[in-house]
Amino acid sequence: MVATASPRKRSRANSDQPRYVYHPSFQDRDAEKRYGSTNPQPEMATDAQHMPDDITRDRAQRMHYAAYRWESAESTREQQRWQRRYFSLRDDIVLGNRKLIFRAVHKWKSAGYQADDLIGECHVVLIRVVATYNPWIGIRFSTFAFTCLMRALSRLWDKISIEQKRQPMLLEQMVDLDVSMRDEPPPSQWEPLEEFFRDDHVLLTEREKLVLKRRYGLCSPLAKTTLEAVGRDLGLSKERIRQLEKGALDKLRLALGTHTPLA
């Protein structure tokens, strides 16, 4: 009979600890030797090579064991040891499987997103996927993670689609978002767009919000500045700021119900 693994929630006393998948083999006498010793595989050049599924599975089993030992540790020193072990293994898996992010993002570039705008979102998703992956049930991590990434991107797009349906009347109130916007727009013309600049709104990235605020003086009519000045402040080239500005304005057009591209 094959032993089964099951998800375990963190206890209230250890609410800072991650959830983990418990496996009965954690109780075996040789469990620490099997799961707690240094990884037998050499560290991989994760930027140039994708981590194979068998190595990912091995690291995931060790990661969940580390979380189990972290929860059951009786001393602060022992907790810290297993805590470090857990995060080291988790980060190893994330970095080794980053190519899954690039594959998922590539499929969504045609939906109107800039690829680099989605990579950050997908890294957060991949971290969560690694933490919940059950390496004992025979599912390939690459299949599981890629499916989760595509679903997350789909949910993000659904949120933006809902915003499109909620905001059809804003287009008439919106200032024309093209090159002519470099003429100072009255602050009141931006009021319909304030929702998209909230910290919790997902349409624009933090960098895109900052670029538009600086470029068009959304914080203050006197704060309007040039591509070069914004680039210096953010440590980016003038061309990169122009790309971020164009991508952000295109997103706003899409959210407000028009697909007319910028000139």
KADAWO-V30327 format. One line per field, one symbol per residue. ss: DSSP state (@ for helix, = for strand, . for the rest). psi: psi as a letter, one per 20 degrees, with the letter a starting at -180 (. if undefined). burial: b if it has 9 or more other C-alpha atoms within 8 Angstrom, else e. Layout:
# KADAWO-V30327
ss: ???
psi: ???
burial: ???
This chain:
# KADAWO-V30327
ss: ....====...@@@.....====@@@@...@@@@@@................@@@@@@@@@@@@@@@@@@@@...@@@@@@@@@@@@@@@@@@@@@.@@@@@@@@@@@@@@...@@@@@@@@@@@@@@@@@@........@@@@@@@@@@@@@@@@@@@@@@@@@@...@@@@.....@@@@....@@@@@@@@@@@........@@@@@@@@@@@....@@@...@@@@@@@@...@@@@@@@@@@@@@@@@@@........
psi: ppqqqqqpqqrhhliiqqqropphihiqhjghhghirqphqqqqnhhipppqhhhggghgghghgghghghjqiqgghghghgggghggghggghikhhhghgghhhihijjqpgihhggghggghghgghipojijjppghggghghghhghghghhghhghghhkhihhhipqomahiiipoqphhiigiihhijqhjpigqrhggggghghhjlhhphiiprrgggggghikrrghhgggggggghhgggghjjqjpqq.
burial: eeeebebeebeeeeeebbbbbbbbebeeeebbeebbeeeeeeeeebeeebbebebbbbbbbbbbbbbbbbbebeeeebbbbbbebbbebbbebbbbbbebbbebbeebbeeebebebbbeebbebbbebbbbbebeeeeebbebbbebbbebbeebeeebbebbeebbebbeebeebeeebeeebeeebbebeeebbeeebeebeeebbebbbbbbbbeebebbbebeebbbeeebbbebbbebbbbbbbbebbbbbeeeeee
